[in-house]
Amino acid sequence: MLLSSLGLLLLIGLVAGIASGLFGIGGGVLIVPALVYLVGFSQHMAIGTSLAILLPPVGLAAVLQYYRYGQVNIKAALIVAAALFVGGWLGAILANHLSGPQLKLAFGIFVVGMGIYLVYEALRQLSLF
């Protein structure tokens, strides 16, 4: 691996980690596009790599910090984790049946839809909308 690639991967991890701890987004919203557009991974490779990246660091570092402040509901986490396990498996099966451009389009629609919803809700709560 070239030094520049190592530096780029470290930067992607740092930025995604900060966003993950700050917003709870899991990092994939940043990691997947960064791996595709900055590192040159295929959409499928970026998603698979993102899943492998997120297992240990998010599950250990961020959760422990939130737990220390009493901000983790263990029962809810276990229930959602069990469903996430099944959903992740089903989503991976579906993703591997889509072409790269189809998967990229679906991801883009998801991110834009979430962005529109978040902006609308924030404006509504600020009584600006």
LOLUM-67192 format. One record per residue: residue in three letters; z, x, y of N, C-alpha, C in turn. Coordinates in steps of 0.02 Angstrom, whole numbers, plus 50000, padded with zeros to 5 digits. Each point is the difference from the previous one (the first is absolute). Layout:
<zalos>
{zalo "ALA", {Z, X, Y}, {Z, X, Y}, {Z, X, Y}}
...
</zalos>
This chain:
<zalos>
{zalo "MET", {50000, 50042, 49941}, {50000, 49958, 50059}, {50000, 50045, 50062}}
{zalo "LEU", {49957, 49985, 50046}, {49996, 50038, 50062}, {50062, 49988, 50042}}
{zalo "LEU", {50018, 50049, 50040}, {50059, 49994, 50043}, {49992, 49940, 50048}}
{zalo "SER", {49939, 49990, 50026}, {49990, 49944, 50045}, {50011, 49934, 49964}}
{zalo "SER", {49980, 49995, 49937}, {50011, 49940, 49962}, {50074, 49989, 49987}}
{zalo "LEU", {50036, 50055, 49987}, {50072, 49995, 49989}, {50034, 49975, 50064}}
{zalo "GLY", {49981, 50028, 50056}, {50029, 49979, 50064}, {49984, 49927, 50015}}
{zalo "LEU", {49939, 49979, 49985}, {49980, 49930, 50012}, {50040, 49953, 49955}}
{zalo "LEU", {50009, 50019, 49937}, {50039, 49958, 49954}, {50073, 49997, 50022}}
{zalo "LEU", {50027, 50055, 50023}, {50069, 50000, 50025}, {50007, 49955, 50062}}
{zalo "LEU", {49951, 50003, 50044}, {50001, 49957, 50060}, {49995, 49926, 49981}}
{zalo "ILE", {49956, 49984, 49953}, {49993, 49931, 49977}, {50067, 49976, 49972}}
{zalo "GLY", {50032, 50042, 49959}, {50064, 49981, 49971}, {50054, 49991, 50052}}
{zalo "LEU", {50002, 50044, 50049}, {50051, 49995, 50052}, {49992, 49936, 50042}}
{zalo "VAL", {49939, 49987, 50022}, {49987, 49940, 50041}, {50013, 49937, 49959}}
{zalo "ALA", {49977, 49998, 49937}, {50012, 49941, 49958}, {50074, 49992, 49985}}
{zalo "GLY", {50036, 50054, 49991}, {50072, 49996, 49987}, {50038, 49972, 50059}}
{zalo "ILE", {49982, 50022, 50060}, {50032, 49974, 50060}, {49986, 49925, 50007}}
{zalo "ALA", {49937, 49981, 49991}, {49982, 49929, 50005}, {50034, 49959, 49946}}
{zalo "SER", {50006, 50028, 49940}, {50032, 49965, 49945}, {50074, 49987, 50015}}
{zalo "GLY", {50035, 50051, 50023}, {50070, 49993, 50016}, {50011, 49955, 50061}}
{zalo "LEU", {49954, 50002, 50047}, {50006, 49962, 50062}, {49981, 49926, 49991}}
{zalo "PHE", {49944, 49988, 49966}, {49974, 49933, 49995}, {50005, 49969, 49930}}
{zalo "GLY", {50016, 50040, 49950}, {50004, 49974, 49932}, {49932, 49982, 49971}}
{zalo "ILE", {49947, 50034, 50022}, {49933, 49982, 49978}, {49979, 50033, 49935}}
{zalo "GLY", {50042, 50044, 49973}, {49983, 50031, 49937}, {49952, 50058, 50007}}
{zalo "GLY", {49975, 50012, 50057}, {49957, 50058, 50011}, {49928, 49990, 49981}}
{zalo "GLY", {49985, 49955, 49953}, {49932, 49991, 49976}, {49951, 49978, 50053}}
{zalo "VAL", {50024, 49965, 50051}, {49956, 49978, 50054}, {49973, 50061, 50037}}
{zalo "LEU", {50037, 50053, 50002}, {49977, 50062, 50032}, {49971, 50049, 49950}}
{zalo "ILE", {50032, 50007, 49943}, {49979, 50050, 49951}, {49930, 49987, 49973}}
{zalo "VAL", {49987, 49939, 49981}, {49935, 49984, 49970}, {49942, 50016, 50047}}
{zalo "PRO", {50000, 49973, 50062}, {49945, 50017, 50045}, {49997, 50075, 50016}}
{zalo "ALA", {50058, 50033, 50007}, {50000, 50072, 50015}, {49969, 50039, 49943}}
{zalo "LEU", {50016, 49983, 49938}, {49971, 50036, 49943}, {49925, 49988, 49995}}
{zalo "VAL", {49978, 49939, 50017}, {49928, 49985, 49998}, {49962, 50035, 50056}}
{zalo "TYR", {50024, 49990, 50062}, {49960, 50023, 50057}, {50015, 50071, 50023}}
{zalo "LEU", {50059, 50026, 49986}, {50015, 50068, 50021}, {49993, 50051, 49944}}
{zalo "VAL", {50017, 49979, 49939}, {49999, 50047, 49944}, {49937, 49992, 49957}}
{zalo "GLY", {49968, 49941, 50003}, {49938, 49989, 49964}, {50007, 49970, 49930}}
{zalo "PHE", {50058, 49970, 49986}, {50010, 49967, 49935}, {49959, 49936, 49997}}
{zalo "SER", {49982, 49979, 49938}, {49971, 49933, 49992}, {50056, 49949, 50011}}
{zalo "GLN", {49981, 49938, 50012}, {50050, 49947, 50011}, {50047, 49994, 49940}}
{zalo "HIS", {49972, 50001, 49940}, {50041, 49995, 49940}, {50047, 50059, 49993}}
{zalo "MET", {49975, 50061, 50011}, {50042, 50059, 49995}, {50056, 49999, 50052}}
{zalo "ALA", {49984, 49976, 50060}, {50051, 49996, 50053}, {50055, 49951, 49982}}
{zalo "ILE", {49982, 49943, 49972}, {50050, 49950, 49981}, {50044, 50026, 49943}}
{zalo "GLY", {49969, 50028, 49949}, {50038, 50027, 49944}, {50047, 50056, 50022}}
{zalo "THR", {49974, 50044, 50043}, {50041, 50056, 50025}, {50056, 49974, 50044}}
{zalo "SER", {49986, 49950, 50042}, {50052, 49971, 50043}, {50056, 49971, 49959}}
{zalo "LEU", {49984, 49966, 49946}, {50052, 49972, 49956}, {50043, 50055, 49970}}
{zalo "ALA", {49968, 50054, 49979}, {50037, 50056, 49971}, {50044, 50034, 50053}}
{zalo "ILE", {49975, 50005, 50061}, {50037, 50031, 50055}, {50063, 49960, 50016}}
{zalo "LEU", {49994, 49935, 50003}, {50054, 49958, 50025}, {50058, 49990, 49952}}
{zalo "LEU", {49991, 50012, 49936}, {50054, 49988, 49953}, {50064, 50038, 50016}}
{zalo "PRO", {50000, 50066, 49998}, {50065, 50034, 50010}, {50028, 50001, 50071}}
{zalo "PRO", {49961, 50018, 50051}, {50032, 50010, 50065}, {50025, 49936, 50033}}
{zalo "VAL", {49962, 49946, 49996}, {50022, 49938, 50031}, {50058, 49971, 49960}}
{zalo "GLY", {49994, 50003, 49935}, {50052, 49973, 49957}, {50066, 50037, 50005}}
{zalo "LEU", {50000, 50061, 50021}, {50062, 50038, 50003}, {50026, 50008, 50071}}
{zalo "ALA", {49961, 50032, 50042}, {50024, 50018, 50067}, {50013, 49940, 50046}}
{zalo "ALA", {49950, 49960, 50010}, {50007, 49944, 50048}, {50050, 49948, 49975}}
{zalo "VAL", {49996, 49983, 49936}, {50045, 49949, 49973}, {50073, 50023, 50004}}
{zalo "LEU", {50013, 50062, 49983}, {50068, 50026, 50004}, {50028, 49995, 50071}}
{zalo "GLN", {49958, 50016, 50049}, {50022, 49996, 50069}, {50016, 49929, 50021}}
{zalo "TYR", {49957, 49952, 49982}, {50013, 49930, 50016}, {50061, 49975, 49962}}
{zalo "TYR", {50008, 50021, 49938}, {50058, 49980, 49959}, {50065, 50023, 50032}}
{zalo "ARG", {50000, 50060, 50027}, {50060, 50027, 50032}, {50023, 49956, 50058}}
{zalo "TYR", {49954, 49965, 50030}, {50016, 49956, 50057}, {50008, 49927, 49977}}
{zalo "GLY", {50002, 49988, 49935}, {50009, 49933, 49974}, {49939, 49955, 50010}}
{zalo "GLN", {49942, 50030, 50004}, {49939, 49962, 50015}, {49954, 49991, 49940}}
{zalo "VAL", {50028, 50000, 49940}, {49960, 49990, 49939}, {50032, 49945, 49959}}
{zalo "ASN", {49961, 49949, 49984}, {50022, 49946, 49956}, {49975, 50018, 49930}}
{zalo "ILE", {50045, 50027, 49959}, {49982, 50025, 49934}, {49970, 49945, 49956}}
{zalo "LYS", {50030, 49940, 50000}, {49974, 49946, 49958}, {49929, 49982, 50019}}
{zalo "ALA", {49987, 49992, 50065}, {49933, 49983, 50023}, {49952, 50057, 49983}}
{zalo "ALA", {50023, 50062, 50009}, {49957, 50058, 49986}, {49979, 50002, 49926}}
{zalo "LEU", {50047, 49986, 49955}, {49984, 50000, 49928}, {49951, 49945, 49982}}
{zalo "ILE", {50009, 49941, 50029}, {49956, 49944, 49986}, {49929, 50015, 50024}}
{zalo "VAL", {49995, 50023, 50063}, {49934, 50015, 50028}, {49969, 50059, 49963}}
{zalo "ALA", {50040, 50050, 49981}, {49974, 50058, 49964}, {49970, 49980, 49933}}
{zalo "ALA", {50032, 49954, 49965}, {49973, 49976, 49936}, {49933, 49966, 50010}}
{zalo "ALA", {49996, 49957, 50051}, {49937, 49966, 50015}, {49948, 50049, 50025}}
{zalo "LEU", {50022, 50050, 50039}, {49954, 50052, 50025}, {49970, 50040, 49943}}
{zalo "PHE", {50041, 50014, 49949}, {49976, 50036, 49942}, {49941, 49963, 49968}}
{zalo "VAL", {50008, 49935, 49989}, {49947, 49960, 49970}, {49941, 49994, 50047}}
{zalo "GLY", {50015, 49986, 50064}, {49946, 49993, 50050}, {49961, 50064, 50010}}
{zalo "GLY", {50034, 50057, 50000}, {49966, 50064, 50006}, {49952, 50012, 49942}}
{zalo "TRP", {50022, 49982, 49940}, {49957, 50007, 49941}, {49939, 49955, 50006}}
{zalo "LEU", {50011, 49937, 50019}, {49943, 49953, 50007}, {49953, 50022, 50057}}
{zalo "GLY", {50029, 50023, 50056}, {49959, 50023, 50056}, {49958, 50061, 49981}}
{zalo "ALA", {50028, 50045, 49960}, {49962, 50059, 49978}, {49942, 49980, 49954}}
{zalo "ILE", {50012, 49951, 49957}, {49946, 49976, 49957}, {49944, 49971, 50043}}
{zalo "LEU", {50018, 49959, 50049}, {49950, 49970, 50045}, {49963, 50053, 50040}}
{zalo "ALA", {50038, 50047, 50029}, {49969, 50052, 50041}, {49949, 50041, 49961}}
{zalo "ASN", {50014, 50014, 49937}, {49955, 50040, 49960}, {49938, 49962, 49977}}
{zalo "HIS", {49998, 49935, 50015}, {49940, 49961, 49986}, {49958, 49988, 50063}}
{zalo "LEU", {50024, 50025, 50057}, {49963, 49995, 50063}, {49966, 50066, 50016}}
{zalo "SER", {49945, 49996, 50037}, {49968, 50062, 50023}, {50041, 50028, 50058}}
{zalo "GLY", {49987, 50063, 50017}, {50035, 50031, 50056}, {49993, 49961, 50065}}
{zalo "PRO", {49938, 49981, 50019}, {49992, 49962, 50062}, {50034, 49931, 49998}}
{zalo "GLN", {50001, 49967, 49942}, {50034, 49936, 49995}, {50076, 50008, 50010}}
{zalo "LEU", {50027, 50053, 49970}, {50071, 50014, 50007}, {50018, 50018, 50071}}
{zalo "LYS", {49957, 50040, 50032}, {50011, 50020, 50069}, {49999, 49939, 50046}}
{zalo "LEU", {49954, 49953, 49988}, {49995, 49939, 50040}, {50063, 49957, 49991}}
{zalo "ALA", {50022, 49992, 49938}, {50060, 49961, 49987}, {50061, 50030, 50034}}
{zalo "PHE", {50006, 50066, 49998}, {50056, 50034, 50031}, {49997, 49991, 50076}}
{zalo "GLY", {49941, 50007, 50029}, {49991, 49991, 50072}, {50018, 49929, 50022}}
{zalo "ILE", {49978, 49950, 49963}, {50016, 49931, 50017}, {50076, 49989, 49996}}
{zalo "PHE", {50032, 50027, 49950}, {50072, 49994, 49993}, {50036, 50031, 50059}}
{zalo "VAL", {49982, 50061, 50019}, {50034, 50034, 50056}, {49988, 49964, 50066}}
{zalo "VAL", {49939, 49978, 50013}, {49985, 49964, 50062}, {50038, 49934, 50002}}
{zalo "GLY", {50000, 49964, 49944}, {50037, 49937, 49997}, {50074, 50009, 50013}}
{zalo "MET", {50030, 50050, 49971}, {50070, 50014, 50012}, {50012, 50019, 50073}}
{zalo "GLY", {49955, 50039, 50028}, {50007, 50020, 50070}, {49997, 49940, 50047}}
{zalo "ILE", {49953, 49956, 49989}, {49993, 49940, 50042}, {50063, 49957, 49994}}
{zalo "TYR", {50025, 49991, 49940}, {50060, 49960, 49990}, {50060, 50031, 50036}}
{zalo "LEU", {50009, 50065, 49993}, {50057, 50034, 50032}, {49997, 49997, 50076}}
{zalo "VAL", {49941, 50010, 50028}, {49993, 49996, 50073}, {50013, 49929, 50024}}
{zalo "TYR", {49973, 49950, 49965}, {50011, 49930, 50019}, {50075, 49983, 49999}}
{zalo "GLU", {50034, 50019, 49946}, {50071, 49984, 49994}, {50041, 50035, 50053}}
{zalo "ALA", {49984, 50062, 50015}, {50037, 50037, 50052}, {49990, 49968, 50068}}
{zalo "LEU", {49938, 49981, 50016}, {49986, 49967, 50064}, {50036, 49933, 50005}}
{zalo "ARG", {50000, 49963, 49944}, {50034, 49935, 49999}, {50075, 50009, 50011}}
{zalo "GLN", {50030, 50049, 49968}, {50072, 50011, 50007}, {50018, 50027, 50070}}
{zalo "LEU", {49954, 50034, 50031}, {50011, 50024, 50068}, {49983, 49947, 50052}}
{zalo "SER", {49982, 49941, 49976}, {49980, 49943, 50042}, {49941, 50016, 50045}}
{zalo "LEU", {49955, 50041, 49973}, {49939, 50017, 50036}, {49939, 49962, 49973}}
{zalo "PHE", {50012, 49960, 49949}, {49944, 49966, 49968}, {50022, 49931, 49979}}
</zalos>
